[in-house]
C-alpha cells in the first residue's frame, strides 16, 4: 500500500506518494482536480489518502470515500521538519519559516515546534493577479519568463534616478518607488513583470526581516509554491536577506511541504 499525501491549496493540488522509500511528487492546477482524482483512483485504488488545505472537503466528495483530513498547521510543521532534516546541509534548530503560496504565512520554528506569527495576502496569487492586469498574461510560468527578461529600472523609480549627478546616502540600485516610472513610454510587459516580482520580494522581505530581528534567528527557510520555478522572485528575495546578513534557504521540495506533512501524519 502506498502512502498518499495531498495539499489542496488555493491554486494547486500538490500530491506526494511514497513507494519503495522514494517520494514521488506531482502538481495539478485546481481546474484539473477531476483529472488528478481519476489518476489517483487508478494508481492507488485501495490506499489511504491524507489531505490538508482548504479544499479537503471538496476532495472527499470527489473521491467518494472517507479520507484522512490533517490540520494544515500540523501538516506544515511535519513537512517542514522532514524537508529541513533531509535537504538543509547544516543543523538548524531555530529559524523563521516562510510558507509562500497563493498568500504567505510566517512561522517561528524551534526544535520541531512551530508558532504562526503573521500572514499577508502577498504571494503567488498577487504575482498572477496583478500580472494579468499589467501584462494580459495569467499563466504563472509565462509571467515568470517575462520577468526574467525584464528590466525593472524601466518601471521602478530607482535611487539612482534621484541622485543621478551626486553622491547618494543609499545604494543607487535600491528602489525609491515601486512602479514610480510606470507611466514611461519605455516600459514593456517584461519590465512590468520584473517590477512586480521585485515589489513582492521587497515587501515580503521587510516583513520577514522585522520578524527575524525580534526573534534573533539567522536562517529563513522558504517553502510553498510561490518561489518554485520563479528565479526572479527567489533572486530578489535572497538578495535582500543576504544584504541584511540573514541566510535564506530554498529547499527543492518546498512546494510540497503540506502534502509531505499530510503523508507523514
C-alpha positions as CSV (number, residue, x, y, z in Angstrom):
1,X,0.0,0.0,0.0
2,X,1.4,3.4,-1.0
3,X,1.2,6.4,1.3
4,X,-0.5,9.4,-0.2
5,X,-0.5,13.0,0.9
6,X,-2.3,15.9,-0.8
7,X,-2.2,19.6,-0.1
8,X,-5.4,21.1,-1.6
9,X,-4.4,24.8,-1.7
10,X,-5.8,27.9,-3.2
11,X,-4.3,27.5,-6.7
12,X,-2.8,24.0,-7.0
13,X,-3.3,20.4,-5.8
14,X,0.1,19.2,-4.6
15,X,0.4,15.4,-4.4
16,X,3.1,13.1,-3.0
17,X,3.2,9.4,-2.6
18,X,5.8,7.1,-1.1
19,X,6.9,3.9,-2.8
20,X,9.9,1.8,-2.1
21,X,11.4,4.5,0.2
22,X,11.2,7.0,-2.7
23,X,8.9,10.1,-2.6
24,X,7.2,11.0,-5.9
25,X,5.6,14.4,-6.5
26,X,3.0,15.8,-8.8
27,X,1.1,19.1,-9.1
28,X,-2.2,19.8,-10.8
29,X,-3.9,23.3,-11.1
30,X,-7.2,23.4,-9.4
31,X,-9.0,23.3,-12.7
32,X,-7.7,19.8,-13.2
33,X,-8.8,18.4,-9.9
34,X,-11.1,15.8,-11.5
35,X,-8.2,14.6,-13.7
36,X,-5.9,14.3,-10.6
37,X,-8.5,12.4,-8.6
38,X,-9.1,9.9,-11.5
39,X,-5.3,9.4,-11.8
40,X,-5.1,8.6,-8.1
41,X,-8.0,6.3,-8.2
42,X,-6.2,4.3,-11.0
43,X,-2.8,4.5,-9.3
44,X,-3.8,3.7,-5.7
45,X,-7.4,2.4,-5.6
46,X,-7.1,1.0,-2.1
47,X,-4.6,3.3,-0.4
48,X,-5.4,5.6,2.5
49,X,-5.3,9.3,1.4
50,X,-4.3,12.1,3.8
51,X,-5.4,15.6,2.8
52,X,-4.6,19.0,4.2
53,X,-5.5,22.5,3.0
54,X,-8.7,24.5,2.4
55,X,-10.2,22.2,-0.2
56,X,-10.1,18.9,1.7
57,X,-13.9,18.6,1.9
58,X,-14.2,19.0,-1.8
59,X,-11.7,16.2,-2.4
60,X,-13.6,13.9,0.0
61,X,-16.7,14.4,-2.3
62,X,-14.6,13.8,-5.4
63,X,-13.0,10.6,-4.1
64,X,-16.4,9.3,-2.9
65,X,-14.9,7.8,0.2
66,X,-13.5,8.8,3.6
67,X,-10.1,10.5,3.6
68,X,-7.9,11.4,6.5
69,X,-8.1,15.2,7.0
70,X,-4.9,16.7,8.6
71,X,-5.0,20.1,10.2
72,X,-3.0,22.5,7.9
73,X,-0.6,23.8,10.5
74,X,0.2,20.3,11.8
75,X,1.0,19.2,8.2
76,X,3.2,22.2,7.6
77,X,5.1,21.5,10.9
78,X,5.7,17.9,10.0
79,X,6.6,18.6,6.4
80,X,9.0,21.4,7.3
81,X,10.8,19.2,9.8
82,X,11.2,16.5,7.2
83,X,12.4,18.9,4.5
84,X,14.9,20.7,6.7
85,X,16.4,17.5,8.0
86,X,16.7,16.0,4.6
87,X,17.7,19.0,2.4
88,X,19.4,21.6,4.5
89,X,23.1,20.9,4.8
90,X,23.7,22.2,8.3
91,X,21.9,21.6,11.5
92,X,19.3,24.3,12.3
93,X,17.2,24.2,15.4
94,X,15.8,27.7,15.4
95,X,14.7,29.6,12.2
96,X,11.9,31.5,10.5
97,X,9.8,29.5,8.1
98,X,8.0,31.4,5.3
99,X,5.2,29.5,3.6
100,X,4.7,31.4,0.4
101,X,1.8,30.0,-1.7
102,X,-1.1,32.0,-3.0
103,X,-0.6,34.1,0.1
104,X,2.1,34.0,2.7
105,X,2.4,32.9,6.3
106,X,5.4,33.3,8.7
107,X,6.2,30.7,11.4
108,X,8.7,30.6,14.1
109,X,10.2,27.1,14.2
110,X,12.3,25.8,17.1
111,X,13.2,22.2,17.9
112,X,10.5,21.0,15.5
113,X,7.7,23.0,17.1
114,X,6.0,25.8,15.1
115,X,4.2,29.0,16.1
116,X,2.5,31.1,13.4
117,X,3.4,34.7,13.7
118,X,1.5,36.5,11.0
119,X,0.3,36.4,7.4
120,X,0.0,38.6,4.4
121,X,-2.0,38.5,1.1
122,X,1.2,39.0,-0.9
123,X,2.3,35.8,-2.6
124,X,2.0,33.8,-5.8
125,X,-1.6,34.9,-6.2
126,X,-0.5,38.5,-6.2
127,X,2.0,37.8,-8.9
128,X,-0.6,36.1,-11.1
129,X,-3.5,38.5,-10.3
130,X,-1.6,41.8,-10.8
131,X,0.5,40.3,-13.5
132,X,-2.6,39.6,-15.6
133,X,-3.8,43.2,-15.2
134,X,-0.4,44.6,-16.1
135,X,0.5,42.3,-18.9
136,X,-2.7,40.5,-20.0
137,X,-1.0,37.2,-19.2
138,X,-2.3,35.0,-16.3
139,X,-0.1,31.9,-16.7
140,X,2.4,31.8,-13.8
141,X,5.2,30.2,-15.9
142,X,4.8,32.6,-18.7
143,X,4.8,35.6,-16.3
144,X,8.0,34.2,-14.7
145,X,9.7,34.0,-18.1
146,X,8.6,37.6,-18.9
147,X,10.1,38.8,-15.5
148,X,13.4,37.1,-16.3
149,X,13.7,39.1,-19.5
150,X,12.5,42.4,-18.0
151,X,14.4,45.4,-16.7
152,X,12.6,46.8,-13.7
153,X,14.5,50.1,-13.8
154,X,12.2,51.0,-16.8
155,X,9.3,50.9,-14.4
156,X,10.6,51.4,-10.8
157,X,11.9,54.8,-9.7
158,X,15.4,53.9,-8.5
159,X,17.6,55.8,-6.0
160,X,20.0,56.4,-9.0
161,X,17.2,58.3,-10.7
162,X,17.0,60.8,-7.8
163,X,20.7,61.0,-7.1
164,X,21.9,60.8,-10.7
165,X,24.5,63.6,-10.5
166,X,25.6,63.5,-6.9
167,X,26.6,61.2,-4.1
168,X,23.7,59.1,-2.7
169,X,23.2,58.3,1.0
170,X,21.8,54.9,-0.2
171,X,23.0,52.3,-2.7
172,X,21.8,53.6,-6.1
173,X,20.3,50.2,-7.2
174,X,17.7,50.3,-4.4
175,X,14.0,51.1,-5.2
176,X,12.9,54.7,-4.4
177,X,9.3,54.0,-5.5
178,X,7.8,50.8,-6.8
179,X,6.2,51.5,-10.3
180,X,7.3,55.1,-9.9
181,X,8.0,55.3,-13.7
182,X,5.1,53.1,-14.8
183,X,3.8,55.9,-17.0
184,X,7.0,55.9,-19.0
185,X,6.9,55.1,-22.7
186,X,10.0,52.9,-22.3
187,X,8.1,50.3,-20.3
188,X,7.1,46.9,-21.7
189,X,5.4,43.8,-20.4
190,X,8.6,42.2,-19.4
191,X,9.7,45.2,-17.3
192,X,6.3,45.3,-15.7
193,X,6.5,41.7,-14.7
194,X,10.1,42.2,-13.3
195,X,9.0,45.2,-11.3
196,X,6.0,43.2,-9.9
197,X,8.3,40.3,-8.8
198,X,10.6,42.8,-7.1
199,X,7.8,44.6,-5.3
200,X,6.5,41.3,-3.9
201,X,10.0,40.3,-2.8
202,X,10.8,43.7,-1.3
203,X,7.6,43.9,0.8
204,X,7.8,40.2,1.9
205,X,11.4,40.8,2.9
206,X,10.5,43.8,5.0
207,X,8.0,41.8,7.0
208,X,10.3,38.8,7.3
209,X,13.4,40.8,8.4
210,X,11.3,42.6,11.1
211,X,10.3,39.2,12.4
212,X,13.9,37.9,12.2
213,X,15.1,40.8,14.2
214,X,12.7,40.3,17.1
215,X,13.3,36.5,17.2
216,X,17.1,36.7,16.8
217,X,17.3,34.0,14.2
218,X,19.9,33.8,11.4
219,X,18.2,31.5,8.9
220,X,15.0,31.7,6.9
221,X,13.5,28.7,5.2
222,X,11.3,29.5,2.2
223,X,8.7,26.9,1.4
224,X,5.5,26.8,-0.7
225,X,4.8,27.2,-4.4
226,X,5.4,30.9,-5.0
227,X,9.2,30.6,-5.3
228,X,9.1,27.3,-7.2
229,X,10.3,27.9,-10.8
230,X,10.3,31.7,-10.2
231,X,14.0,32.6,-10.2
232,X,13.3,36.3,-10.3
233,X,11.2,36.3,-7.1
234,X,13.7,34.0,-5.5
235,X,16.8,36.0,-6.5
236,X,15.4,39.4,-5.4
237,X,14.3,37.8,-2.0
238,X,17.7,36.2,-1.5
239,X,19.5,39.4,-2.2
240,X,17.5,41.5,0.3
241,X,18.1,38.8,3.0
242,X,21.8,38.5,2.3
243,X,22.2,42.3,2.4
244,X,20.8,42.1,6.0
245,X,23.1,39.3,7.0
246,X,20.4,36.6,7.0
247,X,20.9,33.2,5.3
248,X,17.9,32.3,3.0
249,X,17.2,28.6,2.1
250,X,15.0,27.5,-0.8
251,X,14.6,23.7,-0.5
252,X,13.8,21.9,-3.7
253,X,10.8,20.1,-2.1
254,X,9.4,23.3,-0.6
255,X,6.3,23.3,-2.8
256,X,5.2,20.0,-1.4
257,X,5.6,20.8,2.3
258,X,2.0,20.4,3.3
259,X,1.5,17.3,1.2
260,X,4.6,15.7,2.7
261,X,3.4,16.6,6.2
262,X,-0.1,15.1,5.5
263,X,1.5,11.9,4.2
264,X,3.7,11.6,7.3
265,X,0.7,12.2,9.5
